[in-house]
Amino acid sequence: MIDETLLEAEEQMERTVEATSEDFATVRTGRANPSLYSKVLVDYYGSATPLQQLASFTVPDARTILITPYDVSAMREIEKSLSDSEIGANPSNDGKQIRITMPELTEERRREYVKLVKGKGEDHKVSVRNARRKAKDTIEKAVKDGEIGEDEGERGTKELEAMTKKYVERIDEMIKRKEAELLEV
């Protein structure tokens, strides 16, 4: 019973760490990276479609991304979605592909991105803590209902706390790495 609860909590915490990693990949650093556009949605024939399903990406140099739509008729919508995204890039199209040249990051913009990363990291840590709270409530209910002994419940709670600490530290480490990457000139 406790092992199942702990396993479920750990799976949820692991998914949160993966989501953190994906979220941080969408925050721009000094280099052009197609993952910046993983959350951009394009209105394609009336439905919101991820950009990565509509086009291929190439990175010819450190500050340029070329986006080649599979369907040229979607070019205008793709360009509009890119302009409206929070990434802050100006797309230009030559009729066959869209070129995005990333501007140099200013110190002020880097600091804004660091704040954004810390905010996202804090949200993900809250998600880990919510998983802990849910598991802890399950364990406490089992002890109260007499399904497991108090000692066993105490042991499960201690394991849960150690697991939570481990995942929160992993997210903190990811925040530090991303912050260092952002502030690197």
N, C-alpha and C positions, 0 to 999 in steps of 0.2 A: 504494500500500500504506500509506504513512504517512498520506496525506491521509484515507483511509478510516478508519484507526485514530483519528486526531484528530477527525474528524467524529463518529464513534460516541461518543467520550469527551465531546465538546461537547454532543451530544444528551442524554447521561445527566446531565451537569452542569446543563443547562437544566431538565430534568425535576426535578432536586433543588431548584433555586431555586423552581420552581412549587409543589412540595410544601411548601417552607418557607413560602411565602406563604399557602397553604391552612391549614397548621398554625397559623400566627400568627393567622389570622382566627378561630380557635376559642378564642383566649385573650381573656378578657373585659376590656374597658376600661370606662370610666364610662358608656358609652351602650349601650342595648339594640340588639342586632344579630342577625337571624335566623341568620347564619352561625355563631354560637356553638353552634348545635344541629346543625350539619352532620354531626357524628360520632356523634350519639345514635342508637342502634339500639333498635327497639321489637320485642318478641316479638309478631308479628302472624300469627296462625294457625300457630304453631309455627316460623316462620322469622324470623330477625333481619332487619328491614327498616329502612332509613334513615328517620328521622322526616320528612324533606322529601318522601318519596314518599307519606306518609300524611296530610299536613295542609298547609294554607296558613298563611302567617305575615303578620301586619300589625303595624306599630309605630306605635301612636297617639301616643306621646310618648317622650321620651328614656329613660325607665326602665321602660317597659311593652311587653311583647310579647303579642299575642293569637294563639293557635294554634287554628285551626278544622279539626278532623279531617274528612276526606272521608267516613269511615265512623264514625258516632257510637258504634258498638259497640266500637270500638278505644280509646275515650276513657280507660278505666281503665288499660289497658296503657301508653298514651302518658304518662299522668300518673305512673305508677310509674317508667317509664324516665327521665322528667325529674327526678323526686325522687332517683333513684339516680345521676344523672350528676354529674360532678365540677365542674359549673358553679356549684353552690351557690345555686340559686334554689328558691323554694317555689311550686309551681304550685297554683292553685285553679281549680275548674271550676264553671260555672253550668249544666251540662247540655248546652250547645251548643258552647261553646268553653272553652279553658283560658287563663287569664290568669296571666302571670308578671310580677311587679313586682320589678325588680332592686334589691337593697339598695345603699345607698351603699358604695363601696369604702373600707375603712379603710387607713391607711398600711401596717399590717402585711400586709394582704392584697395590696396593690399590690406590696410587696417580694417576696412569695411568687410572684406572677405574673411579676415580672421574672426571678427565679431560674428559673422554669419556661421562660420564653422563651429565656434564655441556654442552658439545657440542651438544648432542642429545636434551637436554632441550632447548637450544638456537634455534635449528632448529624448534622445535615444537612451540616456542613462535613466530617465524617468520611466521609460518603457521597461528597462531591466528591473527597476525597483517594483513596478507594477506586477511583473511576473513573480517576483519574490513575495509580495504581499498576498497574491492569490494562492501560491503554494503554502505559505505560512498559515493562512486561514483554513485551508484544507486539512493541514496537519493538526491544528488546534481543534478543529471540529471532530476529527477522528479520535483525539485524546478525550474530548468532552463526552463523546458518544460511547466511549469505552471500547472502541475498535482496536486501539493500540494503547500500550502503557505509557505513562508519563516519561519514563526514562527514554523509551524509544522515540517519543515525540520530541524530547529535548535534543537527542542525537540528530534527528532529522532537521531540526531548526538550526543547529550549529553547522551542519553540512550545507544547508541552504544559504546561510550567511556567508560562509567561505566562498561558495560558488558565486554569489552576488558580487562579492568583493572582487573576485577574479575578473568577472565580465566588466564591471565598472572600470577597473584598472586598464583593461584592454582598450576600452573606448577612450579613456584619458590619454593613453599612449598614441592612439590614432589621431586625437586632437593635436597633441604635441608635434607629431610628424607632419601633419598637414599645415600647422602654423609655421613650422620651420621652412617647409616647402614654399609657402606663400611669401614669407618675408625674405627669402633668398633672392638676391638681386643678380 
